[in-house]
Amino acid sequence: MTSSWFCVLAVLAVLGDAFLPFLPSGTLVILAVLKTDRIAGAPLILAGAVALSSFLGDVLLLALARRGAPFVRRRLAKRPKMAGNIRRVQHALDGRTNRTAAAVVIVARFVPGGRTVLDLAIGHSPAPSHRFLRWSALAALVWAGYIVTLGWLNSHWFNTTWLSMAVSCAAATAISAAVARLVRRHRRLAAALPVDPA
């Protein structure tokens, strides 16, 4: 496969993983970076395309959730755990300042499946979605910059593609796992705090 096809696959995977979070979008983006790292300006172009694709995936899933698409309803009916996660995200966003809500949206990008849960939570919320779209665009830029930079740095640190790929994927997995662990810990601490009656 040519480097351009790797880029196309990566961008499509990023678009699709809003709906199918098991898609290896991060791995494909890193592979696309490694295949194009010798082309001048390729990392910047790829980062822009990945960010745009990520944002468009959010917009599409949000629109489908808002309209109550049958496949969204079926998915939630079959996955009570996801429905519970959606309620928790909605609670985390209710009444929060712009800065806190933006942080929740950005962090969700780094948690496996977090983007899907977040999009569905916003889609099922009565609150207007225009604020979320602004944060989603920012989160898409942050994640695209992070994953492309990770691949680019490793492509320059190691001489072989397979080693660069292995280290990049291991680092991305470790970072996602660490963020997910921090989110779970924060959730447990928040649940343990006494409720203020005022």
C-alpha positions in Angstrom: 0.0 0.0 0.0 1.2 3.5 -0.7 1.5 6.1 2.0 -1.5 8.0 0.7 -3.7 4.9 1.3 -2.5 4.6 4.9 -3.5 8.3 5.4 -7.0 7.6 3.9 -7.5 4.6 6.1 -6.3 6.5 9.2 -8.7 9.4 8.6 -11.6 7.1 7.9 -10.9 5.1 11.1 -10.9 8.3 13.1 -14.2 9.3 11.6 -15.7 5.9 12.3 -14.4 5.3 15.8 -17.0 7.7 17.2 -19.5 5.0 16.2 -17.2 2.0 16.6 -14.7 2.7 19.4 -13.0 -0.7 18.8 -11.5 0.6 15.6 -7.7 1.0 15.9 -7.7 4.7 14.8 -4.7 5.7 16.9 -2.6 2.9 15.6 -3.6 3.7 12.0 -2.7 7.4 12.5 0.7 6.4 13.9 1.3 4.1 11.0 0.3 6.8 8.5 2.8 9.2 10.2 5.6 6.6 10.0 4.8 6.0 6.3 4.8 9.7 5.4 7.5 11.1 7.8 9.9 11.8 5.0 7.4 13.9 3.1 7.8 17.6 3.8 4.8 19.0 5.7 3.0 15.6 5.8 2.6 15.4 9.6 0.9 18.9 9.7 -1.4 18.0 6.9 -2.2 14.6 8.5 -2.8 16.2 11.9 -5.3 18.7 10.3 -7.1 15.9 8.4 -7.3 13.8 11.6 -8.6 16.7 13.7 -11.3 17.5 11.1 -12.3 13.8 10.7 -12.5 13.5 14.5 -14.7 16.6 14.8 -17.0 15.4 11.9 -17.4 12.0 13.6 -18.6 13.8 16.8 -21.0 16.0 14.8 -22.5 12.9 13.0 -23.0 10.8 16.1 -24.4 13.8 18.1 -26.9 14.5 15.3 -28.0 10.8 15.2 -28.4 10.8 19.0 -30.4 14.0 18.9 -32.7 12.5 16.4 -33.1 9.3 18.3 -31.7 7.0 15.5 -32.9 3.4 15.9 -29.4 2.0 16.0 -28.5 4.3 18.9 -31.6 3.2 20.9 -30.8 -0.4 20.2 -27.2 0.0 21.2 -28.1 1.6 24.5 -30.8 -1.0 25.2 -28.3 -3.8 24.9 -25.6 -2.1 26.9 -26.8 -0.9 30.3 -23.2 -0.2 31.4 -22.9 2.3 28.5 -26.2 3.9 29.5 -24.9 4.3 33.0 -21.7 5.9 31.8 -23.7 8.3 29.7 -25.7 9.4 32.8 -22.4 9.9 34.7 -21.0 12.1 31.9 -24.2 14.1 31.8 -24.0 14.6 35.5 -20.3 15.6 35.2 -21.2 18.3 32.7 -24.3 19.7 34.4 -23.7 23.1 35.8 -20.0 23.1 35.1 -18.0 26.1 34.1 -16.8 26.3 30.5 -13.2 25.4 31.6 -14.3 22.3 33.5 -16.7 21.1 30.8 -13.9 21.6 28.2 -11.6 19.5 30.3 -14.1 16.7 30.5 -14.5 16.7 26.7 -10.7 16.7 26.1 -10.1 14.0 28.7 -12.8 11.8 27.1 -10.7 11.7 23.9 -8.0 9.9 25.7 -10.2 7.3 27.4 -11.0 4.2 25.4 -14.6 4.5 24.3 -14.9 7.9 26.0 -15.6 9.8 22.8 -18.6 7.6 22.0 -20.0 7.9 25.5 -19.5 11.7 25.5 -21.2 12.2 22.1 -24.2 10.1 23.1 -24.4 11.9 26.5 -24.5 15.3 24.8 -26.9 13.9 22.2 -29.4 12.8 24.8 -29.0 16.0 26.9 -31.7 18.7 26.7 -28.9 21.3 26.8 -28.0 23.0 23.5 -25.0 21.3 21.7 -23.3 24.4 20.4 -21.0 24.7 23.4 -20.0 21.1 23.1 -19.1 21.5 19.4 -16.7 24.2 20.3 -15.0 22.0 22.9 -15.2 19.0 20.6 -13.2 20.9 18.0 -10.6 21.8 20.6 -10.4 18.2 21.8 -10.0 17.0 18.2 -7.1 19.3 17.7 -5.5 18.3 21.0 -5.8 14.6 20.3 -4.7 14.9 16.6 -1.6 16.9 17.7 -0.8 14.4 20.4 -1.1 11.2 18.3 0.7 12.6 15.3 3.5 14.0 17.4 3.9 10.7 19.2 4.3 8.9 15.9 6.6 11.6 14.5 8.9 11.7 17.5 9.3 7.9 17.5 10.0 7.9 13.8 13.0 10.1 14.5 14.2 8.4 17.6 14.3 4.9 16.1 15.8 3.7 12.8 13.2 1.0 12.1 9.5 1.4 11.3 8.5 -1.7 13.3 10.3 -0.4 16.5 8.9 3.1 16.1 5.4 1.6 15.6 5.7 -0.7 18.7 7.0 2.1 21.0 4.4 4.6 19.7 1.5 2.1 20.2 2.8 1.0 23.6 3.1 4.7 24.7 -0.4 5.6 23.4 -1.9 2.5 25.2 -0.1 3.4 28.4 -1.2 7.0 28.3 -4.8 6.0 27.6 -4.7 3.5 30.5 -3.3 6.0 32.9 -6.0 8.6 31.9 -8.7 6.0 32.3 -7.3 5.0 35.8 -7.3 8.7 36.9 -10.9 9.1 35.7 -12.0 6.1 37.6 -10.1 7.3 40.7 -11.7 10.7 40.5 -15.1 9.1 40.1 -14.6 7.0 43.2 -13.4 10.0 45.2 -16.4 12.1 44.0 -18.8 9.3 45.0 -17.2 9.1 48.5 -17.6 12.8 49.2 -20.6 13.8 51.5 -23.4 15.6 49.7 -23.8 19.3 50.8 -27.4 19.8 51.8 -27.2 23.5 50.9 
